Amino acid sequence: MGLANYILMNKNTPVLAFEYDMEQHKATRITRTECLEAAPIGIHDRRGEITKSEINYWWAARAIPASRAQIDRLLENLNLASTLVLAEKSFGLSLSDRYWLNNEDDPKTWEEINFFDNDFTDDLGFLTLGQDSSGSSPDAPDYANINLSSPNSTLGGDLLKKWKIVGGKRILLKAGVGFVNQEPYNEVAATELHSRLMNAGEYLPYTLFEDGRRVYSACENMLEPDEELIAAWDVIRNVKQPNNLSELQFYVKRCVDLGLDAHEVMTQLAKMFVCDYILANRDRHYRNFGIIRNVETLEVTRLAPVFDTGSCLWSNVELLEVPADFLYKAKPFKYGGMKPIDQVRLFDGYFDWFTSDALDGYTDSLHEILSKNPNIPERRIKTVVDEVEERIGVIRRVMR
């Protein structure tokens, strides 16, 4: 298959050019640089340079992870060796940013190939969401003629998910896992809580969406025109943390260095982690919160709205019968994790936004939302609701 000559693009701006090995699926040599300021944040090494290895790290992270459920079956059915092949066939395009790979030997334009403005089929999304897991769905695409040009080729994470065009809008659908398919309902429960404690625009609203025979969570794309999402991991990656700063202080400093206000950053993080505590979100990590940058001005304009809260309310625990079933470690901002309430206390002094009355009746709403799931027994719902009520009580005491 040989070498390809690619240009890493940020929308219409060339960042750098490199040779790409089509068999190894990686860059072999940087051939020239163009506008390095438009490069992905986090791709520079500790010396501030962009190297071949950093390009390959970024590119490998862009593909569907090998840990995604049913991914081996998908690759086998498509006769592909790697999920990177899927990314190659879609120019590396995503609906989370504006980066893509332009082939110098067959150049394209952003306007003709991007998925924000151009339609895409549901072929690949049908498979990445696991809707053909039975192998007998009447809606399954013909593997011999499937259209692989899709933003689902660069959709990260282990959960089954896909982008779908609904009424002209780009909608992200996510499946639940395990025995009760609880995660989609958790996202709706999180939205109800966020709407009580946050302002519009500070959180991403989720709804339930039926597609085929299953219920998924659904949300619209959080990005406005010319915006990109930058994960918190990329904000701090390859930047040395000073010894006198905690992990939280270091992250806030990096946000300030990129143009955001420290008080606003701390306040918005406080809101997110208070809600995460109430919901027992066990999976908040550096890749599912972050900041938003304008790709034309290269200005960081705001914090990303809170998203991806489905792994909460003990959805990974089957019985919820003993105290240990309710325990988990909160991940940021301490190596090895910490007690969830200790994570909340990191934001002491930034709780002026909290109104206790906003939580009145929340557990009634939570019960109503979870009761829509026919797979969750009433006993489990009551256990979850009672535990959340206790957590609300803890938050009210901490906020006094």
Phi and psi in degrees as a GROMACS rama.xvg file:
@    title "Ramachandran Plot"
@    xaxis  label "Phi"
@    yaxis  label "Psi"
@TYPE xy
79.1244  -156.918  GLY-2
-105.945  147.812  LEU-3
-115.996  152.809  ALA-4
-106.825  104.908  ASN-5
-107.003  150.715  TYR-6
-116.986  124.314  ILE-7
-75.7199  120.727  LEU-8
-112.255  146.336  MET-9
-115.325  94.5247  ASN-10
58.8677  -110.405  LYS-11
-98.6846  4.12024  ASN-12
-101.368  119.319  THR-13
-71.8273  131.629  PRO-14
-96.3651  -55.5414  VAL-15
-162.045  161.655  LEU-16
-114.294  147.941  ALA-17
-154.418  157.154  PHE-18
-84.4436  143.374  GLU-19
-131.283  126.331  TYR-20
-82.992  113.676  ASP-21
-72.1548  -18.4514  MET-22
-88.8047  -39.4421  GLU-23
-87.2796  -13.9052  GLN-24
60.0575  48.7144  HIS-25
-156.535  159.853  LYS-26
-71.6534  141.36  ALA-27
-111.27  -24.9525  THR-28
-165.158  132.036  ARG-29
-79.6911  126.466  ILE-30
-99.5876  -27.3465  THR-31
-167.505  160.951  ARG-32
-114.819  149.665  THR-33
-120.767  -83.159  GLU-34
-124.617  87.6522  CYS-35
-69.2165  -20.3018  LEU-36
-62.9921  -25.5958  GLU-37
-89.7975  5.49877  ALA-38
-68.9247  159.331  ALA-39
-57.2148  134.541  PRO-40
-65.106  131.657  ILE-41
101.712  -7.40278  GLY-42
-86.7268  -14.3671  ILE-43
-76.6447  145.681  HIS-44
-82.1715  -174.721  ASP-45
-61.479  -23.4791  ARG-46
-91.206  2.15726  ARG-47
83.7492  13.6267  GLY-48
-105.344  155.208  GLU-49
-104.031  117.328  ILE-50
-110.323  169.283  THR-51
-58.0489  -42.3831  LYS-52
-66.5538  -34.4809  SER-53
-70.3726  -37.282  GLU-54
-61.3184  -43.717  ILE-55
-68.7265  -34.4138  ASN-56
-62.6681  -47.0844  TYR-57
-63.0279  -42.8207  TRP-58
-67.7619  -42.7961  TRP-59
-62.0472  -37.3162  ALA-60
-72.5967  -13.6887  ALA-61
-80.6776  -21.3855  ARG-62
-81.277  162.129  ALA-63
-57.7025  128.79  ILE-64
-66.1907  147.273  PRO-65
-64.9083  -18.4578  ALA-66
-82.1801  -6.15852  SER-67
-60.5203  135.381  ARG-68
-56.4894  137.374  ALA-69
66.5306  11.7838  GLN-70
-68.3614  -35.2936  ILE-71
-61.5749  -40.6239  ASP-72
-65.228  -40.2572  ARG-73
-61.7045  -47.4506  LEU-74
-63.1478  -38.6382  LEU-75
-64.3726  -43.8358  GLU-76
-66.3637  -31.9517  ASN-77
-89.927  -4.50631  LEU-78
58.9935  47.4947  ASN-79
-118.453  147.711  LEU-80
-86.4373  -23.702  ALA-81
-155.077  152.092  SER-82
-68.3167  -17.6671  THR-83
-64.0001  -27.6938  LEU-84
-62.6308  -39.2496  VAL-85
-61.0874  -43.6789  LEU-86
-63.0279  -39.3445  ALA-87
-61.0045  -40.9296  GLU-88
-70.9673  -13.1882  LYS-89
-115.014  21.6871  SER-90
61.4178  15.8804  PHE-91
70.7226  16.1671  GLY-92
-70.4715  147.672  LEU-93
-136.337  165.521  SER-94
-103.872  14.0468  LEU-95
-107.461  -11.4842  SER-96
-158.599  -170.055  ASP-97
-118.815  21.2304  ARG-98
-82.561  146.803  TYR-99
-162.303  165.301  TRP-100
-107.644  119.89  LEU-101
-100.327  131.728  ASN-102
-86.5777  117.081  ASN-103
-62.5847  -24.0833  GLU-104
-85.2559  -13.5878  ASP-105
-149.032  66.9781  ASP-106
-67.5472  145.722  PRO-107
-119.797  176.056  LYS-108
-117.494  152.952  THR-109
-55.9838  -42.0638  TRP-110
-62.3415  -31.6512  GLU-111
-89.6021  -17.209  GLU-112
-121.104  -14.0377  ILE-113
-71.1513  152.903  ASN-114
-92.1624  -7.08815  PHE-115
-68.9322  -35.3742  PHE-116
-111.307  -23.2201  ASP-117
-104.935  141.709  ASN-118
-69.754  158.744  ASP-119
-141.151  154.369  PHE-120
-80.3291  168.506  THR-121
-93.4676  8.1401  ASP-122
-56.108  -60.1762  ASP-123
-68.9369  -37.9547  LEU-124
-60.0228  -37.2304  GLY-125
-57.4311  -37.9794  PHE-126
-81.9265  -40.213  LEU-127
-70.3735  -21.2863  THR-128
-85.6432  -4.21118  LEU-129
77.0057  19.8984  GLY-130
-73.8406  -11.5343  GLN-131
-107.033  23.9783  ASP-132
-61.7369  -25.5778  SER-133
-81.9667  -16.9187  SER-134
76.1114  6.70345  GLY-135
-134.471  16.8261  SER-136
-68.7219  134.32  SER-137
-67.9956  -17.5453  PRO-138
-92.4223  -1.66366  ASP-139
-63.7104  137.447  ALA-140
-71.07  158.529  PRO-141
-75.5136  114.673  ASP-142
-58.4391  -29.7797  TYR-143
-72.7329  -22.5242  ALA-144
-125.984  22.6146  ASN-145
-70.1191  141.528  ILE-146
-90.6462  113.195  ASN-147
-92.7728  0.394529  LEU-148
-80.1613  103.511  SER-149
-162.799  146.11  SER-150
-67.9231  -10.8158  PRO-151
-72.2127  -10.9665  ASN-152
-75.6667  -13.0076  SER-153
-123.292  20.3128  THR-154
-86.9857  114.348  LEU-155
-82.49  -178.547  GLY-156
92.6998  159.155  GLY-157
-88.6335  -22.4493  ASP-158
-70.9567  148.019  LEU-159
-68.127  128.918  LEU-160
-159.26  165.03  LYS-161
-161.868  154.877  LYS-162
-87.8889  140.771  TRP-163
-141.18  140.963  LYS-164
-88.0174  118.811  ILE-165
-128.258  114.537  VAL-166
60.1164  32.5555  GLY-167
83.454  -5.55448  GLY-168
-101.409  148.893  LYS-169
-85.6906  114.693  ARG-170
-116.193  132.081  ILE-171
-95.6897  122.647  LEU-172
-105.389  135.014  LEU-173
-129.156  136.285  LYS-174
-88.9189  161.05  ALA-175
-88.6026  176.193  GLY-176
-129.031  168.45  VAL-177
75.1189  -157.63  GLY-178
-87.1164  -15.1981  PHE-179
-124.3  -0.731114  VAL-180
51.7825  48.323  ASN-181
-80.8875  -28.3159  GLN-182
-57.2522  -42.3108  GLU-183
-59.0234  -39.0284  PRO-184
-70.5437  -33.4986  TYR-185
-60.6505  -39.9726  ASN-186
-61.9176  -38.7198  GLU-187
-69.7338  -39.1467  VAL-188
-63.8411  -37.7284  ALA-189
-65.4444  -41.1669  ALA-190
-59.6957  -42.0721  THR-191
-60.3768  -42.9229  GLU-192
-68.0158  -46.3115  LEU-193
-58.8925  -38.5056  HIS-194
-65.8475  -22.7808  SER-195
-83.4614  -31.177  ARG-196
-113.023  -7.02589  LEU-197
-125.926  162.627  MET-198
-86.9795  157.746  ASN-199
-56.5678  137.193  ALA-200
94.6348  -16.0363  GLY-201
-90.2606  -8.55881  GLU-202
-143.103  156.5  TYR-203
-98.0599  117.894  LEU-204
-73.2708  139.604  PRO-205
-118.565  146.268  TYR-206
-129.784  171.422  THR-207
-88.8362  145.644  LEU-208
-142.5  124.591  PHE-209
-93.2002  125.645  GLU-210
-137.852  109.509  ASP-211
76.6129  -130.824  GLY-212
-104.081  12.4914  ARG-213
-132.346  157.612  ARG-214
-101.35  134.478  VAL-215
-124.747  164.907  TYR-216
-87.8185  149.776  SER-217
-137.695  138.64  ALA-218
-145.491  150.965  CYS-219
-78.3229  161.629  GLU-220
-61.4292  133.527  ASN-221
-77.9955  -12.3417  MET-222
-88.6961  139.119  LEU-223
-86.3998  170.964  GLU-224
-54.1194  136.784  PRO-225
68.9259  22.0257  ASP-226
-108.287  156.814  GLU-227
-135.453  149.211  GLU-228
-91.4527  130.482  LEU-229
-117.735  116.328  ILE-230
-66.6332  150.224  ALA-231
-55.9774  -33.8041  ALA-232
-58.8011  -41.009  TRP-233
-73.4997  -25.403  ASP-234
-64.4522  -37.7936  VAL-235
-102.743  -13.5713  ILE-236
-62.7236  137.888  ARG-237
63.0241  20.8715  ASN-238
-119.534  126.885  VAL-239
-69.4995  129.893  LYS-240
-83.1996  121.599  GLN-241
-60.6355  145.327  PRO-242
-63.6519  -25.3548  ASN-243
-89.1532  4.83626  ASN-244
-115.664  137.135  LEU-245
-72.3026  171.586  SER-246
-60.9422  -40.6513  GLU-247
-65.9804  -46.9551  LEU-248
-60.9092  -37.7782  GLN-249
-65.4356  -44.5702  PHE-250
-62.6573  -43.6792  TYR-251
-63.4779  -41.1823  VAL-252
-59.4818  -42.5336  LYS-253
-63.2678  -39.5747  ARG-254
-63.3276  -40.3608  CYS-255
-65.7145  -42.636  VAL-256
-57.7297  -30.3623  ASP-257
-90.758  2.04691  LEU-258
113.409  3.30138  GLY-259
-94.4169  163.314  LEU-260
-88.3645  131.107  ASP-261
-61.8409  -43.4695  ALA-262
-64.2047  -41.1271  HIS-263
-65.2644  -40.5413  GLU-264
-61.2431  -48.7184  VAL-265
-63.2351  -40.323  MET-266
-64.3251  -45.1087  THR-267
-68.515  -37.1309  GLN-268
-64.9631  -38.9753  LEU-269
-59.1137  -44.0465  ALA-270
-61.0233  -44.6269  LYS-271
-63.5319  -45.1471  MET-272
-77.9698  -25.6053  PHE-273
-64.6812  -45.3  VAL-274
-64.8269  -39.6835  CYS-275
-61.0305  -37.4237  ASP-276
-65.2835  -48.3254  TYR-277
-58.2523  -39.2478  ILE-278
-88.8864  -3.45558  LEU-279
55.1111  50.5854  ALA-280
-76.2143  109.564  ASN-281
-87.5327  -3.23015  ARG-282
-128.761  34.2129  ASP-283
-82.0657  122.83  ARG-284
-144.055  177.443  HIS-285
-67.2647  -8.37254  TYR-286
-101.915  -3.14165  ARG-287
-123.868  33.4129  ASN-288
-151.428  164.769  PHE-289
171.369  -149.016  GLY-290
-133.347  167.402  ILE-291
-119.067  133.022  ILE-292
-122.528  143.37  ARG-293
-84.0243  123.67  ASN-294
-78.173  -15.1227  VAL-295
-84.9163  -47.4088  GLU-296
-89.1016  -16.4072  THR-297
61.8091  25.1735  LEU-298
-95.1748  131.119  GLU-299
-76.8393  118.266  VAL-300
-102.636  -26.4624  THR-301
-168.061  168.551  ARG-302
-78.2514  147.808  LEU-303
-66.7727  142.202  ALA-304
-63.5888  153.516  PRO-305
-64.6049  130.463  VAL-306
-144.301  169.889  PHE-307
59.3566  68.2214  ASP-308
-118.095  17.4962  THR-309
-68.5824  -26.3303  GLY-310
-84.8571  64.0633  SER-311
-137.251  -174.1  CYS-312
53.1504  34.4578  LEU-313
57.3127  36.0517  TRP-314
-66.5516  -16.6094  SER-315
-91.0757  -1.66304  ASN-316
-107.505  130.858  VAL-317
-77.9551  -44.8696  GLU-318
-104.627  -37.1228  LEU-319
54.6873  57.9254  LEU-320
-116.881  -27.245  GLU-321
-121.374  157.118  VAL-322
-52.653  -35.5283  PRO-323
-63.06  -24.6064  ALA-324
-63.7382  -23.0731  ASP-325
-97.9039  0.0278665  PHE-326
-91.0248  145.644  LEU-327
-160.92  162.787  TYR-328
-99.3815  133.843  LYS-329
-82.1485  132.719  ALA-330
-83.6656  -66.4426  LYS-331
-74.5647  142.464  PRO-332
-130.149  61.1557  PHE-333
-151.349  132.152  LYS-334
-59.6075  127.401  TYR-335
86.9528  -4.88176  GLY-336
86.197  175.843  GLY-337
-152.678  172.972  MET-338
-65.1102  136.929  LYS-339
-54.5176  -39.902  PRO-340
-69.385  -29.6635  ILE-341
-67.4874  -32.3251  ASP-342
-64.3914  -42.557  GLN-343
-60.583  -41.3392  VAL-344
-67.4963  -14.9549  ARG-345
-60.6869  -21.3616  LEU-346
-105.056  17.7506  PHE-347
-54.308  130.763  ASP-348
101.442  -6.30738  GLY-349
-125.766  38.2991  TYR-350
-112.309  19.1455  PHE-351
-63.1663  -22.6892  ASP-352
-76.2416  -17.2957  TRP-353
-74.6306  130.12  PHE-354
-123.113  114.485  THR-355
-59.0828  -37.8957  SER-356
-62.6057  -22.9555  ASP-357
-62.8558  -19.9832  ALA-358
-93.327  -4.72376  LEU-359
-61.2153  127.708  ASP-360
81.6696  0.961736  GLY-361
-63.9298  -40.3726  TYR-362
-67.0887  -26.563  THR-363
-65.3374  -42.5352  ASP-364
-64.6572  -39.8079  SER-365
-61.1189  -45.302  LEU-366
-59.7625  -43.3761  HIS-367
-63.3705  -41.5609  GLU-368
-67.1032  -48.6975  ILE-369
-66.2272  -28.4121  LEU-370
-69.3009  -14.5539  SER-371
-73.3438  -16.1147  LYS-372
-87.7792  112.333  ASN-373
-69.4972  -10.8463  PRO-374
-89.8285  -10.4402  ASN-375
-97.399  118.895  ILE-376
-65.3752  149.975  PRO-377
-58.9327  -36.1543  GLU-378
-61.2236  -41.4478  ARG-379
-66.6773  -41.9326  ARG-380
-59.5264  -44.2218  ILE-381
-63.5888  -39.4701  LYS-382
-62.5674  -45.2959  THR-383
-63.4613  -46.0405  VAL-384
-62.0544  -43.1308  VAL-385
-62.9811  -40.2532  ASP-386
-68.1987  -39.8165  GLU-387
-64.4817  -38.2464  VAL-388
-60.1282  -40.6122  GLU-389
-64.1425  -40.2349  GLU-390
-67.0343  -36.3852  ARG-391
-61.5413  -40.3465  ILE-392
-61.3269  -40.9339  GLY-393
-62.4737  -45.4817  VAL-394
-61.2599  -42.0085  ILE-395
-62.044  -36.8984  ARG-396
-70.7455  -40.2999  ARG-397
-66.0385  -32.8041  VAL-398
-80.6922  -8.12986  MET-399
